[in-house]
Amino acid sequence: MRKTKSSQDQATSKAAILGLVLAIIPITALPGLIFSLTAFEHIDAHDLKGKQLAKIGTIIAILWMVVFIIAGFFLFRYFG
């Protein structure tokens, strides 16, 4: 069985934090998605905190991409 650290001693994943920050900014949604998805593997491998941050970053990045796809579709349809 694997030993787990107490939650106070566990470090937060920097990839999860960076993914969340990049996902919030619309122009960097794709790198934010990449960092957030990479953070999941990193968190499990190194027993870190931040899984919730990675989830939120992934959701925000996907929402931005859906907005960009819909906006691009309408812009192309009416002005293209």
Backbone torsions as a table, in degrees:
resi	resn	phi	psi	omega
1	MET	NA	144.6	-175.4
2	ARG	-86.1	134.3	176.5
3	LYS	-76.5	138.5	176.1
4	THR	-117.3	145.2	178.9
5	LYS	-81.7	157.9	173.7
6	SER	-68.4	156.4	-173.5
7	SER	-65.7	-22.4	178.5
8	GLN	-74.1	-30.9	-178.3
9	ASP	-85.3	-17.5	-177.6
10	GLN	-73.7	136.6	176.0
11	ALA	-85.1	152.4	176.8
12	THR	-87.6	140.8	-178.7
13	SER	-66.4	125.5	178.0
14	LYS	-69.8	-29.4	178.0
15	ALA	-66.3	-36.8	178.5
16	ALA	-67.5	-41.6	179.4
17	ILE	-66.4	-45.9	179.6
18	LEU	-64.2	-39.6	177.9
19	GLY	-62.1	-41.1	178.5
20	LEU	-65.9	-44.5	-179.6
21	VAL	-63.1	-44.4	180.0
22	LEU	-69.2	-31.9	-179.5
23	ALA	-70.7	-29.2	-179.5
24	ILE	-69.0	-36.4	-179.5
25	ILE	-80.1	121.8	-173.5
26	PRO	-57.7	-39.5	-174.1
27	ILE	-73.1	-19.9	-179.8
28	THR	-110.7	30.0	-178.3
29	ALA	-66.3	-38.3	-179.2
30	LEU	-66.5	-48.3	174.5
31	PRO	-62.1	-33.2	176.7
32	GLY	-63.0	-40.3	177.3
33	LEU	-65.0	-42.4	179.9
34	ILE	-63.2	-45.8	179.4
35	PHE	-65.5	-39.8	-179.6
36	SER	-66.3	-41.5	178.8
37	LEU	-69.6	-35.5	176.7
38	THR	-68.3	-31.4	-178.8
39	ALA	-63.5	-33.3	179.4
40	PHE	-57.5	-47.2	179.3
41	GLU	-66.7	-41.1	-179.2
42	HIS	-63.7	-41.3	-178.4
43	ILE	-64.6	-45.3	-179.4
44	ASP	-67.8	-39.3	-176.8
45	ALA	-69.3	-35.0	-174.2
46	HIS	-110.9	8.1	177.0
47	ASP	54.8	58.3	-178.4
48	LEU	-111.5	166.4	172.3
49	LYS	-88.6	165.8	173.6
50	GLY	119.7	9.7	-179.4
51	LYS	-63.3	-37.2	178.8
52	GLN	-66.2	-39.3	177.6
53	LEU	-63.3	-40.1	179.1
54	ALA	-66.0	-38.5	177.6
55	LYS	-64.0	-45.7	-179.9
56	ILE	-64.2	-42.4	177.8
57	GLY	-61.8	-39.8	178.2
58	THR	-64.7	-44.8	-178.8
59	ILE	-64.2	-44.9	-179.2
60	ILE	-63.9	-43.1	-179.7
61	ALA	-63.5	-41.4	178.9
62	ILE	-66.2	-38.9	177.3
63	LEU	-62.9	-42.2	177.2
64	TRP	-61.1	-41.1	-179.4
65	MET	-66.5	-37.2	176.3
66	VAL	-64.3	-42.0	177.5
67	VAL	-61.5	-43.5	179.5
68	PHE	-64.2	-39.8	179.8
69	ILE	-66.2	-44.4	179.6
70	ILE	-65.5	-45.1	179.5
71	ALA	-63.7	-41.2	178.3
72	GLY	-64.2	-38.3	177.9
73	PHE	-61.6	-48.1	-179.3
74	PHE	-68.9	-37.6	177.6
75	LEU	-65.4	-41.4	178.2
76	PHE	-68.0	-38.3	-177.5
77	ARG	-68.6	-41.9	-175.5
78	TYR	-93.1	-23.5	-177.7
79	PHE	-119.8	-4.7	-174.6
80	GLY	-93.4	NA	NA
